[in-house]
Amino acid sequence: MRTSLPLTLSAILGLLLWSPQGPVAAQERANRLITLLEAGKPAIGVWTGALSAPRIAKVLATSDVDFIVADVEHDIYDFNALHRFLLEVQDFSLRFRAEPRPAPVVLVKLAYRGSWDPRYDIAESLKVGPAMGVWIPFVESRADLERAVSAVQNAETSAMAGLNIPREHRAPWPLNPKGELLVVAMIESEAGVRNAREIVETPGVSAIQTVHIPEDDAARILRMCREREVVAATDAGPEDVKARIDEGYRLISVGWDFDLLRRELGNMVRQMRSVMK
């Protein structure tokens, strides 16, 4: 069921003004994920590609995750679907939680690789709804990342679906300490590994995730992140999350929503069949 626009804007306004103690101060962050990271705390997130499925949006919005990575790289390139998903997460979070709390922060995994030219992708992703940053695949050089950071800085963001973040806060954190937007760079190629130090040291990068590279290289890049106080992102489960946090990771993803559904459904069916024998 699609929500009406007035209801959606009302819901988002309520989220902006809500806190456990009452109305928030004007300087309160819109991006509560940054609040966690500034305090040195880990954050738990989930990945999804099901942007056109309102029921999945409802499940994710009413879960206890801190952030959602909305992936448009591995599906149909559809900004209308992204727009609806961003608004649904805000609306469902407010209307269907047992206790009201801010919605999970949504970061958009771009369709274009950092080594291509993702500037249009970034501009549109930040304009269509309350996305609070971008997750950029295949960053392979400082030049790649500088181009992306510049696009974030100059994007015409509607951030809170028409309730604009103040212009001075529409910037990557921590390059701007008051910035509300995150730029996460993925290092996942030989070129990215080769240029890892210049990527990690690029002004404007908020976090780094390493994937599809040797463990030794990933460990080396993690050390670079810790030296430069750049947030490190990774995947983990209950069995290894403490070890990942002890290593220095702060953005912790539980993986893809469809994998979680597949595992849970598979486990349940196996348990039922074992009883039925």
C-alpha positions in Angstrom: 0.0 0.0 0.0 1.4 3.4 -1.0 1.3 6.2 1.5 0.0 9.6 0.6 2.5 12.4 0.3 1.0 14.5 3.1 1.1 11.5 5.5 4.7 10.8 4.5 5.8 14.4 5.1 4.0 14.5 8.4 5.7 11.3 9.5 9.1 12.6 8.6 8.4 15.9 10.4 7.5 13.8 13.5 10.7 11.9 13.3 12.7 15.1 13.1 11.1 16.5 16.2 10.9 13.3 18.3 13.3 12.2 21.0 12.8 10.2 24.2 13.0 13.4 26.2 10.7 15.4 24.0 11.4 17.8 21.1 15.0 17.9 20.0 17.1 20.9 19.8 17.6 22.6 16.5 21.2 21.5 16.4 20.4 17.8 16.9 21.8 15.7 14.0 19.4 14.5 11.3 21.9 11.6 10.7 21.9 9.6 13.8 24.4 7.1 12.3 27.0 9.9 12.5 26.1 10.4 16.1 27.0 6.8 16.8 30.2 7.0 14.9 31.3 10.2 16.5 30.9 8.5 19.9 33.1 5.6 18.7 30.2 3.2 18.8 29.6 0.4 16.3 26.5 0.5 14.1 24.5 -2.5 12.7 23.1 -2.4 9.2 21.5 -4.6 6.5 21.7 -4.5 2.7 18.7 -4.7 0.4 17.9 -4.7 -3.3 14.2 -5.0 -2.8 13.4 -1.4 -3.3 10.0 -2.1 -5.0 8.7 -4.3 -2.2 6.8 -2.3 0.4 6.6 -5.3 2.8 10.3 -5.6 2.8 10.6 -1.9 3.4 8.3 -2.3 6.4 10.3 -5.2 7.8 13.6 -3.2 7.5 12.1 0.0 8.8 10.6 -1.7 11.9 13.8 -3.7 12.7 16.4 -2.5 15.1 19.1 -1.8 12.5 20.9 1.5 12.6 21.3 1.8 8.8 20.1 0.3 5.5 22.2 0.1 2.4 19.8 0.5 -0.6 21.5 -1.2 -3.5 20.8 0.1 -7.0 23.9 -1.5 -8.5 22.6 -5.0 -8.9 19.0 -4.4 -9.9 17.1 -2.3 -12.4 18.2 1.4 -12.3 15.0 2.9 -11.0 15.0 6.2 -9.2 11.2 6.1 -8.8 11.5 2.9 -6.8 14.3 4.4 -4.7 12.2 7.4 -4.0 9.3 5.3 -2.8 11.5 3.1 -0.7 13.1 6.1 1.1 9.7 7.5 2.0 8.3 4.1 3.0 11.2 3.5 5.4 10.5 6.8 7.1 6.7 6.3 7.2 6.7 2.7 8.3 9.3 3.3 11.0 7.0 5.9 12.6 3.7 4.2 12.1 4.5 0.5 12.8 7.1 0.4 15.6 5.8 -0.6 19.1 7.7 2.4 20.4 8.5 5.4 18.2 12.1 6.1 17.3 14.0 7.6 14.3 14.0 5.5 11.2 17.2 3.6 10.2 19.6 5.8 8.1 19.5 4.9 4.5 22.7 5.0 2.4 22.4 4.4 -1.4 24.8 1.9 -3.0 25.4 3.5 -6.4 24.7 1.9 -9.7 27.9 3.3 -11.2 31.4 2.4 -10.1 33.7 5.0 -8.6 36.2 4.4 -11.4 33.5 5.5 -14.0 31.6 8.8 -13.4 29.0 8.5 -10.7 28.2 12.2 -10.4 24.7 12.0 -12.0 24.0 8.9 -9.9 25.0 10.8 -6.7 23.0 13.9 -7.5 19.8 12.0 -8.2 20.2 9.6 -5.2 20.5 12.5 -2.8 17.6 14.4 -4.4 14.9 11.8 -4.6 14.3 11.4 -0.8 15.8 11.1 2.7 19.1 9.4 1.7 21.9 10.3 4.1 24.8 9.3 2.0 26.3 7.1 -0.7 28.1 3.8 -0.8 30.4 3.8 -3.9 31.6 0.5 -5.5 35.0 0.0 -7.1 36.8 3.1 -6.0 40.3 2.7 -7.5 42.1 6.1 -7.0 42.0 9.4 -5.1 40.7 11.0 -8.3 37.7 8.6 -8.3 36.9 9.6 -4.7 37.5 13.3 -5.1 35.0 13.4 -8.0 32.4 11.6 -5.9 33.0 13.8 -2.8 32.6 16.9 -5.0 29.3 15.6 -6.3 28.1 15.0 -2.8 29.1 18.5 -1.8 27.3 20.1 -4.7 24.2 17.9 -4.8 20.8 19.5 -4.6 19.7 17.3 -1.7 16.2 17.2 -0.4 17.6 14.9 2.3 14.4 14.8 4.5 11.9 14.6 1.6 11.3 18.3 1.3 12.4 19.3 4.8 15.9 20.4 3.7 19.0 19.9 5.8 20.5 23.4 6.3 22.8 24.2 3.4 25.9 24.4 5.7 25.2 20.8 6.8 24.8 19.3 3.3 28.4 18.1 3.2 30.4 14.9 3.8 31.3 14.1 7.4 33.9 14.3 8.9 35.4 16.7 6.3 32.7 19.1 7.6 32.2 18.3 11.3 28.6 19.5 11.0 28.1 17.5 7.8 25.1 15.1 7.7 26.1 13.0 4.6 28.3 10.0 4.5 30.6 8.9 1.7 31.6 5.2 1.9 34.2 3.9 -0.6 34.5 0.3 -1.5 38.0 -1.1 -2.3 37.5 -4.3 -4.3 40.0 -4.5 -7.1 43.8 -4.8 -7.6 43.9 -1.1 -8.6 42.0 -0.1 -5.5 44.4 -2.1 -3.3 47.4 -0.6 -5.1 46.1 2.9 -4.4 44.6 2.2 -1.0 46.6 4.7 0.9 45.7 7.6 -1.3 42.0 6.5 -1.2 42.0 6.3 2.6 43.7 9.7 2.8 41.2 11.5 0.5 39.5 14.4 2.2 35.8 13.8 2.4 35.8 10.0 2.7 33.7 8.9 5.7 34.3 5.1 5.7 36.0 2.3 3.7 34.8 -1.2 3.0 37.1 -3.8 1.5 35.6 -6.8 -0.4 36.8 -9.4 -2.8 40.5 -8.8 -1.9 43.0 -11.0 -0.1 42.8 -11.0 3.7 46.3 -9.6 4.1 45.4 -6.6 1.9 42.2 -6.1 3.9 44.1 -6.1 7.2 46.6 -3.6 5.8 43.9 -1.2 4.7 42.1 -1.6 8.1 45.4 -0.4 9.7 45.5 2.6 7.4 41.9 3.4 8.3 42.7 3.3 12.0 45.8 5.4 11.6 43.7 8.1 9.7 40.6 7.7 11.9 38.5 6.7 8.9 35.6 4.4 9.8 36.0 0.8 8.6 33.0 -1.2 7.3 32.6 -5.0 7.1 30.1 -7.8 7.3 29.6 -9.9 10.5 27.3 -12.3 12.3 26.6 -13.0 16.0 29.5 -15.4 16.0 32.2 -13.0 14.9 30.9 -9.5 15.5 32.8 -8.9 18.7 36.1 -9.9 17.0 35.3 -7.5 14.1 34.7 -4.7 16.5 37.8 -5.5 18.5 39.8 -5.3 15.2 38.5 -1.7 14.7 35.4 -2.0 12.4 32.5 0.3 13.2 30.0 -0.1 10.3 28.8 -3.7 10.7 26.4 -5.2 8.2 24.5 -8.5 8.8 24.4 -9.0 5.1 21.6 -9.1 2.5 18.0 -9.3 3.5 17.3 -12.1 1.0 20.1 -14.2 2.4 18.7 -13.7 5.9 15.2 -14.7 4.7 16.6 -17.7 2.8 18.5 -19.0 5.8 15.7 -18.5 8.3 13.1 -20.1 5.9 15.5 -23.0 5.2 16.2 -23.6 8.9 12.5 -23.5 9.7 11.6 -26.0 6.9 14.4 -28.3 7.9 13.2 -28.3 11.6 9.6 -29.0 10.6 10.6 -31.9 8.2 12.7 -33.4 11.0 9.7 -33.5 13.2 7.4 -34.8 10.4 9.6 -37.9 9.8 
